[in-house]
Amino acid sequence: MGRAQERTAGAQERFAPTLSEASAPARPPAETCRFTPGAALPTNHRGMSRPLFLTVCAALTALAFPRLLPAAEAEFKPIFNGRDLAGWEGNPKFWSVRDGAIRGETSLGVMTVENTFLIWRGGTLKDFQLKLKVRIRNGNSGVQYRARDLGKWIVAGYQAEIDNAKGKSGFLYEERGRKSLALIGEKVELDEGEKPRVTGQLAGRKELIAQGYYKARDWNDYLIVAKGNRLEHFINGTKVIDVTDHDAKRRALEGLLALQIHAGPPMLVEFKDILLQTQ
């Protein structure tokens, strides 16, 4: 396998681990087009020049594997239908759907005295990738994952922060637990009974802010990746945290998905295009 093929294979293993073997043809063109670099072309292709032979092989491979590179995208499944809250559960005073987006909203007349959540009831999350678009007008919110259900639309667990304050969106918080676990730009190890240990920098906080990694009061693309005890958050294509949780007593390897409305002043947060890939 050449280096380019190794990189492609690595990307498939990382981002599309559930690619079905059944989608591959029984005899891929690679068998027909196989030859040793630097050696003469196979006998049945001697009539072709080497560039033409390689071009034909590349075309045949693309036809046989039309879903090979975009497989990761194809494996994501929508868990919000864009019309109503079917499959989700939360306090109807705060949650609704408008213009294809889930809306979590409080006002001076309709407030919450504690954080409240819209919980996805389609299953529990173990190893997964979650894509969604988020926009917040004011206040702060978050995406809870591998969470515990405490009843009355309250959950506890990991949270990817959503906040218009500079340099806050994307940090890892643990609701009703260890609180702040990793700030943006940090690579962190969590050891049993110890404070978070920063082991490296993905990027400086000021650098991320200067780059405009997050767009205040606008739609932002979030990607949350959880595999085993490793957790990663990406915003608009930029990795903002990378955490390995070694604390066997307090970490979570599975749990619920939920969206947060934070107690406090009136706020509005929106979520749409929610796509989930599980293993």
Wavefront OBJ file of the C-alpha trace (Angstrom):
o trace
v 0.000 0.000 0.000
v 1.411 3.409 -1.004
v 1.520 6.415 1.270
v -1.519 8.046 -0.338
v -3.495 4.811 0.145
v -2.328 4.601 3.767
v -3.580 8.128 4.410
v -6.938 7.328 2.801
v -7.257 4.104 4.792
v -6.363 5.919 7.983
v -9.026 8.551 7.370
v -11.624 5.847 6.756
v -10.716 4.050 9.973
v -10.858 7.303 11.952
v -13.999 8.876 10.512
v -15.966 5.999 8.953
v -15.363 2.927 11.130
v -18.779 1.514 10.287
v -18.250 1.365 6.510
v -19.927 -1.862 5.418
v -17.789 -4.431 3.658
v -20.860 -5.369 1.686
v -20.599 -2.082 -0.249
v -17.265 -3.146 -1.789
v -17.237 -5.121 -5.057
v -16.122 -8.741 -4.928
v -13.127 -8.111 -7.258
v -11.934 -4.493 -7.029
v -10.098 -3.043 -10.018
v -6.978 -2.814 -7.848
v -6.477 -6.529 -8.522
v -6.614 -5.977 -12.263
v -4.444 -2.871 -12.128
v -1.879 -4.175 -9.644
v 1.761 -3.958 -10.693
v 5.122 -3.459 -9.048
v 6.460 0.119 -9.186
v 9.400 0.323 -11.548
v 8.589 -3.028 -13.206
v 7.219 -3.582 -16.699
v 3.473 -3.223 -17.143
v 1.390 -6.414 -16.974
v 1.313 -8.384 -20.257
v -2.334 -7.625 -21.044
v -1.627 -3.887 -20.802
v 1.608 -3.629 -22.824
v -0.226 -1.766 -25.558
v -0.709 1.191 -23.196
v 1.760 3.796 -22.070
v 2.362 3.916 -18.332
v 0.536 7.279 -17.858
v -2.464 5.995 -19.832
v -2.490 2.736 -17.854
v -2.479 4.608 -14.525
v -5.214 6.970 -15.714
v -7.453 4.057 -16.750
v -6.889 2.299 -13.421
v -7.744 5.449 -11.471
v -10.959 5.888 -13.460
v -11.986 2.258 -12.939
v -11.327 2.500 -9.212
v -13.394 5.699 -8.914
v -16.307 3.987 -10.685
v -16.123 0.902 -8.499
v -15.795 2.846 -5.250
v -18.042 5.887 -5.754
v -18.705 6.161 -1.997
v -15.208 5.413 -0.728
v -14.078 8.936 0.186
v -17.451 10.444 1.226
v -18.408 7.347 3.259
v -18.038 9.178 6.581
v -20.676 11.709 5.485
v -22.980 8.949 4.261
v -22.853 7.138 7.602
v -24.248 10.105 9.532
v -27.993 9.872 10.195
v -30.354 12.744 11.057
v -31.884 12.565 14.538
v -34.000 15.730 14.209
v -36.621 15.838 11.458
v -36.716 19.643 11.127
v -40.487 19.776 11.722
v -41.251 18.862 15.328
v -39.709 17.404 18.488
v -40.504 13.766 17.715
v -37.880 11.630 19.488
v -36.947 14.432 21.895
v -38.259 15.210 25.370
v -38.183 18.461 27.328
v -40.307 21.088 29.021
v -42.683 22.373 26.298
v -42.642 25.818 27.912
v -39.083 26.286 26.666
v -38.622 24.088 23.588
v -40.179 24.413 20.126
v -39.356 24.146 16.421
v -39.313 27.082 13.999
v -37.846 27.430 10.499
v -36.304 23.953 10.622
v -34.475 24.514 13.914
v -34.961 23.481 17.527
v -35.428 26.587 19.683
v -34.717 26.773 23.391
v -36.038 30.051 24.740
v -36.744 31.784 28.028
v -38.247 35.210 28.635
v -39.039 37.500 31.552
v -42.437 35.836 31.766
v -41.210 32.261 31.289
v -38.004 31.617 33.216
v -36.254 28.507 34.531
v -34.745 28.463 38.021
v -32.240 25.756 37.088
v -30.635 24.419 33.936
v -33.130 22.457 31.883
v -32.578 20.118 28.938
v -34.121 18.715 25.799
v -33.211 15.010 25.841
v -32.888 12.813 22.762
v -34.755 9.568 23.442
v -33.459 7.636 20.454
v -30.877 5.681 22.445
v -27.685 6.027 24.439
v -24.354 7.236 23.082
v -21.167 5.210 23.420
v -18.564 5.806 20.700
v -19.975 8.361 18.286
v -19.566 11.453 16.147
v -22.167 14.199 16.337
v -22.530 17.048 13.856
v -24.881 19.975 14.334
v -25.289 23.668 13.669
v -25.849 25.992 16.636
v -26.683 29.666 17.077
v -27.181 31.516 20.344
v -28.531 35.022 20.803
v -27.615 35.533 24.441
v -26.983 33.559 27.613
v -25.112 30.277 27.354
v -25.978 26.737 26.408
v -24.312 23.455 25.625
v -24.516 20.015 24.080
v -24.562 17.314 26.741
v -23.318 13.862 25.810
v -22.878 10.532 27.574
v -25.082 12.182 30.197
v -27.016 10.751 33.159
v -30.759 11.368 33.453
v -31.568 12.879 36.855
v -35.279 13.293 36.132
v -37.450 16.360 35.492
v -35.465 17.177 32.296
v -32.196 17.516 34.196
v -29.012 15.691 33.179
v -25.405 15.487 34.338
v -22.271 14.830 32.311
v -19.936 16.100 29.615
v -20.869 19.354 27.888
v -19.576 21.147 24.802
v -20.051 24.818 25.665
v -21.995 27.292 23.510
v -21.425 30.937 24.464
v -20.913 34.202 22.587
v -18.294 35.361 25.102
v -14.882 35.366 23.428
v -12.956 32.137 23.777
v -15.598 30.160 25.648
v -17.436 28.185 22.987
v -16.215 24.622 22.676
v -14.602 24.175 26.066
v -15.365 20.939 27.947
v -17.473 21.237 31.083
v -18.958 18.507 33.259
v -22.474 19.412 34.380
v -23.058 18.527 38.044
v -19.601 16.973 38.174
v -15.982 18.060 37.873
v -16.970 21.367 36.201
v -14.356 22.869 33.827
v -12.206 20.089 32.338
v -10.501 21.674 29.308
v -10.346 25.226 27.960
v -10.211 25.891 24.233
v -6.868 25.114 22.652
v -5.897 22.607 25.349
v -4.919 18.964 25.203
v -5.749 17.526 28.631
v -5.364 14.300 30.607
v -7.824 13.649 33.451
v -6.420 11.434 36.196
v -8.355 9.900 39.067
v -8.840 12.338 41.913
v -6.579 14.967 40.321
v -7.112 18.353 38.676
v -7.080 18.454 34.859
v -3.511 18.134 33.568
v -2.690 20.154 30.447
v -0.272 18.106 28.340
v -0.136 20.250 25.217
v -1.614 23.104 23.216
v -3.639 22.676 20.033
v -3.551 26.453 19.618
v -3.444 29.493 21.851
v -6.754 30.957 23.029
v -5.897 34.403 21.650
v -4.849 32.824 18.355
v -8.160 30.972 18.031
v -10.116 34.139 18.782
v -8.046 36.107 16.237
v -8.708 33.417 13.623
v -12.452 33.743 14.209
v -12.904 30.074 15.099
v -16.392 30.905 16.420
v -18.975 33.327 14.956
v -20.969 35.149 17.649
v -24.745 35.286 17.070
v -24.363 33.285 13.870
v -24.581 29.644 12.856
v -21.567 27.542 13.830
v -20.749 23.967 12.872
v -20.003 21.750 15.857
v -18.462 18.288 15.666
v -18.134 16.184 18.828
v -16.122 12.969 18.632
v -16.063 10.468 21.509
v -14.183 7.208 21.216
v -13.461 5.256 24.378
v -12.114 7.698 26.936
v -10.985 10.260 24.351
v -13.147 13.328 23.680
v -12.647 15.932 20.937
v -14.563 19.092 20.058
v -14.359 20.881 16.699
v -15.958 24.213 15.761
v -16.152 25.275 12.105
v -13.485 22.690 11.253
v -11.028 23.695 13.991
v -10.212 21.287 16.811
v -10.613 23.211 20.065
v -10.143 20.544 22.777
v -8.646 17.057 23.000
v -9.221 15.242 26.297
v -8.359 11.765 27.547
v -10.305 10.827 30.686
v -8.443 8.262 32.785
v -10.683 8.726 35.836
v -12.487 5.381 35.844
v -14.702 6.390 38.779
v -16.055 9.626 37.295
v -15.748 9.364 33.521
v -18.654 8.280 31.322
v -18.300 5.816 28.456
v -21.980 5.932 27.547
v -25.077 7.993 28.246
v -27.673 10.367 26.861
v -27.572 13.247 24.402
v -29.249 16.490 25.464
v -29.388 20.211 24.644
v -29.225 22.852 27.366
v -31.072 25.990 28.390
v -29.114 27.700 31.146
v -30.836 29.336 34.100
v -30.497 33.112 34.193
v -31.549 36.078 32.053
v -33.776 35.559 28.988
v -31.992 33.631 26.256
v -32.501 31.991 22.880
v -30.475 29.119 21.431
v -31.116 27.220 18.191
v -29.969 23.843 16.850
v -30.413 22.343 13.392
v -28.974 19.759 10.957
v -28.290 17.318 13.817
v -26.492 14.252 12.452
v -25.232 11.262 14.417
v -22.793 8.482 13.560
v -22.463 5.609 16.013
v -20.307 2.506 16.103
l 1 2 3 4 5 6 7 8 9 10 11 12 13 14 15 16 17 18 19 20 21 22 23 24 25 26 27 28 29 30 31 32 33 34 35 36 37 38 39 40 41 42 43 44 45 46 47 48 49 50 51 52 53 54 55 56 57 58 59 60 61 62 63 64 65 66 67 68 69 70 71 72 73 74 75 76 77 78 79 80 81 82 83 84 85 86 87 88 89 90 91 92 93 94 95 96 97 98 99 100 101 102 103 104 105 106 107 108 109 110 111 112 113 114 115 116 117 118 119 120 121 122 123 124 125 126 127 128 129 130 131 132 133 134 135 136 137 138 139 140 141 142 143 144 145 146 147 148 149 150 151 152 153 154 155 156 157 158 159 160 161 162 163 164 165 166 167 168 169 170 171 172 173 174 175 176 177 178 179 180 181 182 183 184 185 186 187 188 189 190 191 192 193 194 195 196 197 198 199 200 201 202 203 204 205 206 207 208 209 210 211 212 213 214 215 216 217 218 219 220 221 222 223 224 225 226 227 228 229 230 231 232 233 234 235 236 237 238 239 240 241 242 243 244 245 246 247 248 249 250 251 252 253 254 255 256 257 258 259 260 261 262 263 264 265 266 267 268 269 270 271 272 273 274 275 276 277 278 279
